[in-house]
């Protein structure tokens, strides 16, 4: 059963709920029941052995938990004699039996159902007389891992969340990232480490501070398993949304990950993995979301802890918290002496250039570029995400750059790498094919400049190419007679006074001498001008599109004239025809 037909089958449960539930509330029932049925199917084959083990260990007066986990062959278990099929045998006591069944799961699973607020939904379904019918629907679906793989199950959850987000006008993009974008990011993350990752018994950690339903972590795990079944990727994450957190936790449980590594809460104000460092990291933080709610905590950390905290370099404007997540990930990098880290983050366009010299955004860019952390930035096509059609960019950062990359940044324009989807999903109309992912990965892996159809698609720059000095150019204040006004006191005595109405600024590239620039660009137009060096600021911006712009000269005037004449002749002929 493919994930779309499976999710449309599950969607049919909505027909039962119609009338008693608003459309925007369907997910509150369907998501927890889908998780429950999945867990039920996963434990099905070991159920009898677990119950027998429970009885034996209780009679022996031993703590049964470690033995039950071994018998279940999972990182969770259930000690109830019931399962979802058996619940169908007692229609009159479905509510009590369902409660006792869920309570018999190990603690991590019980927490999942608390996050879903499952108890409230069971009560509500019971009052509406729908509990038995809904449970029966789910008991009929086969969600055993042999029928539906872990990766398929992840797709089912994403499909359901997207549908619920659409009908309740929420932003599905806050929950998950298109799978092919994650595959691209994972390829870019691991490609330079292929030799290390192929060794037997390798253990690495990966972290996603905006984990959603766990898609990024899952695909990274699948990649490593394909390339090296002996390698082990330990997954860590944090997620703010309770439903997404519950699904992520359920997914990690089934994959045998330690679910204590997935924490709830707001990553920016309440770091769930304080003082931990990771080998790899991935993140797709919500685009352009303001951080006013957590402003107090973040400003406090910035002011009191400085570079000992996460936000030492600076703070972006409150209207867009994207760069706070970038700084959070930088703080989680393992020191280079201990092996270092690499991470990928999806951002919209504004972190590339918003904010002038001295602003929080510019200072953050300055920090990552002057510390040689940026390996590459890849521009993706528009219409790639479910909730927005805007341009997006994948940033790859590392504190263990290969020798060839040191002091450099690679920009890859992959905006033309896409194919049209057969059916649009929300704002998502385009997707990356496997060939596109391979080609982008190759451009990155080979670290080369390249062109396609006469246009550049990969360019390599020095870090300082993105830096500039903003100089303040002053002109003298003149009195009514046109004479320069001189200062009368202190340091300014005898010096020309600046006219604030004529004050201007100029951006001078870092790799250019300020005085030479001033003589060439300013003095010919304003011979009385001077630079106020006390006001000079260093800034950084990455004008991505400008570096890929190809000038196309206009057509010759004679050609345009000929076309216009043909056009006017046609119009005159038509007018003549009308008046005839």
TADA-V946619 format. One line per field, one symbol per residue. phi: phi as a letter, one per 40 degrees, with the letter a starting at -180 (. if undefined). psi: psi as a letter, one per 20 degrees, with the letter a starting at -180 (. if undefined). burial: # if it has 16 or more other ideal C-beta (glycine too) atoms within 10 Angstrom, else .. A space follows every 10 residues. Layout:
# TADA-V946619
phi=???
psi=???
burial=???
This chain:
# TADA-V946619
phi=.ccccccccc cccdcccdhc bcdcbddccc cccccccccd cccdcbdccc cccdcccccc gbccddcccc ccgbcaabbc ccacccdccb ccbdccccdc ccccccdccd cdccccfcdc ccdcccccgb ccccccdccc ccbcdccbcd ccccccdccc cccccccbfc cccccabddc ccccccdccc dcbdcccccc gcbbbbbbcb cfcgdccccc ccdccccadc cbbcbbaaac cccccccdcc ccdccgcccc cbbchcdcca ccbdgcbbcb ababcdcfcc bddbddcccc ccccbfcccc bddibcccca cdcccccdcd ccccddcbhg ababbcbccc ccacgcdgcd cccccdcccc cfcccabbcc ccfbbcbacc cbbccbbabb ccdccdgbbb bbcbcccabc ccbcbgccbb accdcccccc ccdcccfbca bafgbcbabb bcdccccabc bccbbccbcc cgcccbcbbf ccdgcccccc cbcabbcbdd cbcccccccc cbddcaccca ccccccbcbb abcdcccbcb cbcccdddcc dccccccccc cccccccccc
psi=orhghghhgh hihhhhhpgh qqgiighhgg ghhggghghg hhighjgghg gggggghhhi kqoighhhgg hhkrkrrpjq iqahghhiin hhkhgghggh ghiirqhhhh hghghilhgg hggghghiki ggggggghhi pokqhhhorg hghghggggg ggghhgijkr ohhihrqphh hgggggghhi hijgggiiqq jppqqqpoim hcjjgggghg ggghhghnii qpoppqrqpg pggggggggg ghghijqoii ioqrrohgin oilpjqqqgq qqqnqppkpq khhjgggghg gghhiciiah kghrprqhio jgihhghghh ijppqhhjia rqqpppqahh ihiqpapirg ghhgggghgh jliogqpppr qrkiqhjqjr qqpopoqqjl qqghipjqpp ppnkijnrqp qhpqocioiq qprhgggggg hggghimqqq qpljqpipqp qqgihiqrpo qopqqqpqah ijqppqqiqb hipiqppqoh iiqrqqopqh jqpggggghg hghhhnhjqr pnhhjpqprp qnmghhijpp poqqqqhggg ggggggghgg ghggghhhi.
burial=..#..##..# #.##.##... #...###### ########## ####.##..# #.##..#... ...#..###. ##.####### .###..#... ...##.##.. ##.###.##. ###.##.#.. ##.##....# ##.######. #.#....#.. ..######## #####....# ########## ########## ##....#... .#.####### ########## ####...#.. #.#.###### #.######## #####.#.#. ####.####. ###...#### ########.. #..#...#.. ##......## ######...# ########## ####...... ########## #####.#.## #########. .######### ########.. ########## #...#..### #####.##.. ....###### ##...##.## #.##..#... .....##### #.#.###### #######... .......... .....#.#.. .....#.#.# ...#..##.. .#......## #....##.## ##.#...#.. .......... .......... ..........
